[in-house]
Amino acid sequence: MTESSLKSMLGLAVGLLLVGATVWAIYMRFAVIAPRLKKIQHELLAPYLALQARGEFETAYGQYTTPEYQQRFPLQKYLEHHRENQAKFGKRLKVTPQQDSSPFFESESSSYLIYYLVEFEQAPVMIAFEVVPGAAGYRIQSAHREGGGDSLWAEPW
């Protein structure tokens, strides 16, 4: 074989590997990750936000956040934050899922970053929830308001 044909074969092999990896990534995104994200939204974030909308903050906090979240934001701080939000933004009108920031290649132990637009009387607020798996299913590990302060994870949404 000539050097030219070896280079051609190597280029073809690299190209086939790239195409294969791209197809696998797309498959993972649509066949594995997308259904998992729908499950997380349906079983975790929708009920969490519905409890909050009904004013059941203690239940939302206790059932849907991780022990690490609860350690970082004790219940009183969590409740105070939501009272301040209501005073600042008014009544919550609507909550809409926006996007996610999940990897193409991941495992069931991966965390997800899922964004929701929360529309209040005074202004809309984009909230990012970091969701992690645990023994009782997925739970909220961290949350923050986009564009809200110096520390990205400083608010107990």
C-alpha positions as CSV (number, residue, x, y, z in Angstrom):
1,M,0.0,0.0,0.0
2,T,1.1,3.5,-0.7
3,E,1.3,6.2,1.8
4,S,-1.5,8.0,0.0
5,S,-3.9,5.0,0.2
6,L,-3.0,4.6,3.9
7,K,-3.9,8.2,4.6
8,S,-7.2,7.8,2.7
9,M,-8.1,4.7,4.7
10,L,-7.2,6.4,8.0
11,G,-9.3,9.4,7.0
12,L,-12.3,7.2,6.1
13,A,-12.0,5.3,9.4
14,V,-11.9,8.6,11.4
15,G,-14.9,9.9,9.4
16,L,-16.9,6.7,10.1
17,L,-16.1,6.9,13.8
18,L,-17.3,10.5,13.9
19,V,-20.5,9.7,12.1
20,G,-21.1,6.7,14.4
21,A,-20.5,8.9,17.5
22,T,-22.9,11.5,16.2
23,V,-25.6,9.0,15.5
24,W,-25.1,7.5,18.9
25,A,-25.3,10.9,20.6
26,I,-28.5,11.8,18.8
27,Y,-30.0,8.4,19.7
28,M,-29.1,8.8,23.3
29,R,-30.6,12.3,23.4
30,F,-34.0,11.4,21.9
31,A,-34.4,7.8,23.0
32,V,-33.0,7.9,26.5
33,I,-32.5,11.4,27.8
34,A,-35.6,13.1,26.5
35,P,-38.0,10.5,28.1
36,R,-36.0,10.7,31.4
37,L,-36.4,14.5,31.4
38,K,-40.1,14.2,30.8
39,K,-40.3,11.8,33.8
40,I,-38.3,14.3,36.0
41,Q,-40.6,17.1,35.0
42,H,-43.8,15.1,35.5
43,E,-42.8,13.3,38.8
44,L,-40.6,16.0,40.4
45,L,-40.8,19.6,39.1
46,A,-44.5,19.8,38.2
47,P,-45.6,18.6,41.6
48,Y,-43.0,20.7,43.4
49,L,-44.1,23.9,41.6
50,A,-47.8,23.0,42.0
51,L,-47.3,22.7,45.8
52,Q,-45.6,26.0,45.9
53,A,-48.4,27.6,43.8
54,R,-50.9,26.4,46.4
55,G,-48.8,27.8,49.2
56,E,-47.7,24.4,50.5
57,F,-44.0,25.3,50.7
58,E,-43.1,23.1,53.6
59,T,-44.5,20.0,51.8
60,A,-42.7,20.9,48.6
61,Y,-39.4,21.5,50.5
62,G,-39.7,18.2,52.5
63,Q,-40.7,15.9,49.6
64,Y,-38.8,17.2,46.7
65,T,-35.4,18.6,47.8
66,T,-32.2,16.7,48.8
67,P,-30.7,16.7,52.3
68,E,-27.9,18.8,50.9
69,Y,-30.3,21.4,49.7
70,Q,-32.1,21.4,53.0
71,Q,-28.8,21.8,54.8
72,R,-27.8,24.7,52.6
73,F,-31.2,26.3,52.9
74,P,-33.0,25.6,56.3
75,L,-36.8,25.6,56.1
76,Q,-37.1,29.1,57.7
77,K,-34.7,30.6,55.1
78,Y,-36.6,28.8,52.3
79,L,-40.0,30.1,53.6
80,E,-38.6,33.7,54.0
81,H,-37.2,33.6,50.5
82,H,-40.7,32.8,49.1
83,R,-42.4,35.4,51.2
84,E,-39.9,38.0,49.8
85,N,-40.5,36.8,46.3
86,Q,-44.2,37.2,46.6
87,A,-43.7,40.8,48.0
88,K,-41.3,41.6,45.2
89,F,-42.8,39.9,42.2
90,G,-46.5,39.5,43.2
91,K,-48.7,36.5,42.7
92,R,-47.4,33.6,40.6
93,L,-49.4,33.4,37.4
94,K,-47.9,30.7,35.2
95,V,-45.0,28.2,35.1
96,T,-43.6,26.9,31.8
97,P,-40.7,24.5,31.2
98,Q,-38.1,26.1,28.9
99,Q,-35.0,24.0,28.3
100,D,-32.6,21.6,29.8
101,S,-28.9,21.4,29.8
102,S,-28.2,17.7,29.9
103,P,-25.3,15.9,28.4
104,F,-25.6,13.7,25.2
105,F,-23.7,10.9,26.9
106,E,-24.7,10.3,30.5
107,S,-25.8,7.7,32.9
108,E,-28.8,7.4,35.3
109,S,-26.6,8.9,38.0
110,S,-26.1,12.2,36.0
111,S,-27.5,15.4,37.2
112,Y,-29.7,17.6,35.0
113,L,-30.1,21.4,34.8
114,I,-33.7,22.2,33.9
115,Y,-35.0,25.7,33.3
116,Y,-38.5,27.0,34.0
117,L,-40.0,30.4,33.3
118,V,-42.1,31.5,36.3
119,E,-44.4,34.4,35.4
120,F,-45.4,36.6,38.3
121,E,-47.7,39.7,38.3
122,Q,-44.7,42.0,38.3
123,A,-42.1,40.2,36.2
124,P,-41.1,36.9,34.7
125,V,-38.3,35.0,36.3
126,M,-36.1,32.2,34.8
127,I,-35.3,29.5,37.4
128,A,-32.7,26.8,36.9
129,F,-33.1,23.6,38.9
130,E,-30.3,21.2,39.3
131,V,-31.8,17.8,39.7
132,V,-30.0,14.7,41.0
133,P,-31.0,11.0,41.4
134,G,-31.4,9.5,44.8
135,A,-32.9,6.5,46.5
136,A,-36.4,8.1,46.5
137,G,-36.1,9.2,42.8
138,Y,-34.9,12.5,41.5
139,R,-34.7,15.5,43.9
140,I,-33.8,19.2,43.6
141,Q,-30.1,19.7,44.6
142,S,-29.8,23.4,43.8
143,A,-31.8,26.1,42.2
144,H,-31.1,29.7,41.2
145,R,-32.7,32.6,39.4
146,E,-31.0,33.5,36.2
147,G,-29.4,36.9,36.4
148,G,-30.1,37.0,40.1
149,G,-27.1,38.1,42.1
150,D,-23.4,37.3,42.4
151,S,-23.7,33.6,43.4
152,L,-25.5,31.5,40.9
153,W,-26.8,29.0,43.6
154,A,-27.6,31.5,46.4
155,E,-31.4,31.4,46.4
156,P,-33.7,28.6,47.6
157,W,-36.2,28.3,44.8
